[in-house]
Amino acid sequence: MKNQRVIKMADEKTTQNPLSDWAQKMNAYSPKAWEHYRALQDEVLAAGALSRKDKELILVGINAARRYESGMLQHAENALKEGATVQEFVEVLSVCILSRGIPAWLEGIKAIEYAIEHSDETNASPQEKTEPQEAVAYFKQENNGLLPEWARIMNDYSPVSLARYAALRQSELTDAAVSRKLKELVLVGINLAERYDKGVQLHINGARKEGATEQEIAEVGLISVLTAGIPAWFEVSGELG
């Protein structure tokens, strides 16, 4: 009866939550492990030196950096219940860029969109633009005239971050001792090793704009196998013409 009560309580907390299936299965296959897991979760998430809201926001950031969508959205839901604001989500996820780069933001905007959709805030509106729009023009130019969705949301809610990121990107992705084409190919390789398909697509497109051939891109995929295994080839092969 005790395990049934625990799983019932968990289900009430995870209604329509993508994690409910794993919870059900852990309880089915190892009810004692599930009971201990829930007890640990309740203990570490209880308010202490940090509030429950702050702990949930930290977990949103961690899961964004790990690109673990279901965990991120679970903690986004919990953070909203604890009173987190849309702007708090934006600033937590902006900080993640410093550690894990723009992929953390690309993942994190799903939590921001969730917060916007489910927030009761009446003032959850974009910030006034305080920076020139060169960053918007730059990303449009990089994306065949269209502003990417991730950049649009960053521009709406954290325009200074977008401007600073654009400046960093422009300063690094230039022809110097190393050509921009080779720099794009390095980034293709990194994203193949990470198995991050959005990054692979972005930098393959960038390399092609700089004149990279399909053979050169294929060879990046092949050498990536040496460090990341055959999944790197699986990733690149889907992008080759």
C-alpha positions in Angstrom: 0.0 0.0 0.0 2.8 2.4 0.8 4.3 2.0 -2.7 0.9 2.6 -4.3 0.6 5.8 -2.2 4.0 7.0 -3.3 3.3 6.4 -7.0 -0.1 8.0 -6.7 1.5 11.1 -5.2 4.1 11.2 -8.0 1.4 10.8 -10.6 -0.4 13.8 -9.2 2.8 15.8 -9.5 3.6 14.6 -13.0 0.2 14.7 -14.7 0.9 15.1 -18.4 4.6 15.1 -17.7 6.9 13.2 -20.0 8.7 11.7 -17.1 5.7 9.8 -15.7 6.4 6.8 -17.8 9.9 6.2 -16.4 8.5 6.7 -12.9 5.8 4.1 -13.5 8.4 1.6 -14.8 10.9 2.2 -12.0 8.1 1.6 -9.5 7.0 -1.5 -11.4 10.4 -3.1 -11.6 12.0 -1.9 -8.4 9.5 -0.3 -6.0 12.0 0.0 -3.3 14.4 1.9 -5.6 11.5 4.2 -6.6 10.6 4.8 -3.0 14.2 5.7 -2.1 14.5 7.9 -5.2 11.4 9.9 -4.3 12.6 10.3 -0.7 16.0 11.6 -2.0 14.3 14.0 -4.5 12.0 15.4 -1.8 15.0 15.9 0.6 17.4 17.6 -1.8 14.7 19.8 -3.3 13.3 21.0 0.0 14.0 24.7 0.8 17.2 25.2 2.7 20.0 27.6 2.1 18.5 27.8 -1.4 14.8 28.1 -2.0 12.9 25.4 -3.8 12.4 27.8 -6.7 16.1 28.5 -7.0 16.8 24.8 -7.0 14.3 24.1 -9.7 15.8 26.9 -11.8 19.3 25.5 -11.4 18.0 22.2 -12.6 16.4 23.9 -15.6 19.9 25.3 -16.5 21.7 22.0 -15.9 19.3 20.0 -18.1 19.4 22.7 -20.8 23.2 22.4 -20.8 22.9 18.7 -21.1 20.3 19.1 -23.8 17.9 16.8 -21.8 14.5 18.2 -22.8 12.1 16.2 -20.7 14.0 16.8 -17.5 14.3 20.5 -18.3 10.6 20.9 -18.9 9.8 18.9 -15.8 11.8 21.4 -13.7 10.4 24.3 -15.7 7.0 23.3 -14.6 8.1 22.9 -11.0 9.8 26.3 -11.1 6.7 28.0 -12.4 4.7 26.4 -9.5 7.2 27.9 -7.1 6.7 31.4 -8.6 9.5 31.7 -11.1 9.1 34.5 -13.7 9.7 34.4 -17.4 12.6 36.8 -17.0 14.2 34.5 -14.4 14.1 31.7 -16.9 15.7 33.9 -19.5 18.6 35.0 -17.3 19.3 31.5 -15.9 19.4 30.1 -19.5 21.5 33.0 -20.8 24.2 32.2 -18.2 24.3 28.6 -19.5 25.8 30.0 -22.7 29.0 30.8 -20.8 29.5 27.1 -20.0 28.0 25.1 -22.8 27.7 27.7 -25.6 24.7 28.5 -27.8 23.4 24.9 -27.8 22.3 25.4 -24.2 20.3 28.4 -25.3 18.8 26.5 -28.2 17.6 23.9 -25.8 16.6 26.4 -23.2 14.2 28.4 -25.4 11.9 25.4 -25.1 11.7 26.1 -21.3 11.2 29.8 -22.0 8.4 29.2 -24.4 6.9 26.8 -21.9 7.1 29.5 -19.2 5.6 32.2 -21.5 2.7 29.8 -22.4 2.0 28.7 -18.8 2.8 31.9 -16.8 0.2 33.9 -15.2 2.3 37.1 -15.6 0.5 39.9 -17.3 3.8 41.7 -18.1 5.7 38.7 -19.6 6.6 40.9 -22.5 9.8 41.5 -24.5 12.3 43.9 -23.3 12.8 47.3 -24.9 15.6 47.0 -27.4 18.7 48.8 -25.9 21.2 47.6 -28.5 21.6 48.4 -32.2 20.0 45.9 -34.6 23.2 44.9 -36.3 23.0 41.6 -34.5 19.6 40.9 -36.0 20.9 41.8 -39.5 24.0 39.6 -39.0 22.0 36.5 -38.1 19.6 37.1 -40.9 22.5 37.3 -43.3 23.9 34.0 -41.8 20.5 32.3 -42.3 19.5 33.2 -45.8 17.6 36.3 -44.9 15.5 34.8 -42.1 16.1 35.4 -38.4 16.4 32.0 -36.6 13.7 31.4 -34.0 16.3 31.1 -31.2 17.8 34.5 -32.2 14.3 36.1 -32.3 13.5 34.9 -28.8 16.9 36.0 -27.5 16.4 39.4 -29.2 13.0 39.8 -27.6 13.9 38.9 -24.1 17.7 39.4 -23.8 18.8 41.7 -26.7 22.1 42.6 -25.1 23.0 38.9 -24.9 22.2 38.5 -28.6 24.4 41.5 -29.5 27.3 40.3 -27.4 27.0 36.8 -28.8 26.9 38.2 -32.4 30.0 40.3 -31.7 31.9 37.2 -30.3 30.8 35.1 -33.3 31.8 37.8 -35.8 35.2 38.2 -34.2 36.0 34.5 -34.2 34.4 33.3 -37.4 36.6 35.3 -39.8 39.4 34.5 -42.2 42.8 34.9 -40.4 45.6 32.4 -39.9 42.9 29.8 -40.3 40.2 30.3 -42.9 36.6 30.6 -41.9 35.9 27.5 -44.0 38.2 25.4 -41.8 36.8 27.0 -38.7 33.3 26.0 -39.8 34.6 22.4 -40.5 36.1 22.3 -37.0 32.7 23.2 -35.5 31.1 20.5 -37.7 33.4 18.0 -36.2 32.8 19.1 -32.6 29.0 18.9 -33.1 29.3 15.5 -34.8 31.2 14.3 -31.7 28.5 15.7 -29.5 25.8 14.3 -31.8 24.1 17.7 -31.8 22.2 17.7 -35.1 21.2 21.4 -35.0 24.9 22.4 -34.6 25.9 20.0 -37.4 23.4 21.5 -39.8 24.3 25.1 -38.8 28.0 24.7 -39.4 27.7 22.5 -42.5 25.6 25.3 -44.0 28.3 27.7 -42.9 31.1 25.6 -44.4 29.2 25.3 -47.7 28.8 29.1 -47.9 32.5 29.3 -47.6 33.0 26.9 -50.4 33.4 23.5 -48.7 32.6 20.6 -50.9 30.6 17.5 -50.0 33.8 15.5 -50.1 35.4 17.8 -47.5 32.4 17.5 -45.3 32.3 13.8 -45.7 36.0 13.6 -44.7 35.3 15.6 -41.5 32.6 13.0 -40.7 35.1 10.1 -41.3 37.9 11.6 -39.2 35.3 12.3 -36.4 34.7 8.5 -36.3 38.2 8.2 -34.8 37.2 10.1 -31.7 33.4 9.7 -31.5 32.7 6.4 -33.2 30.4 5.4 -36.0 27.5 7.6 -34.7 29.5 10.6 -36.0 29.2 9.2 -39.5 25.5 8.5 -39.0 25.0 12.2 -38.1 27.0 13.6 -41.1 25.6 11.2 -43.7 22.1 12.5 -43.3 23.4 16.0 -44.3 25.4 15.0 -47.3 24.0 15.6 -50.8 
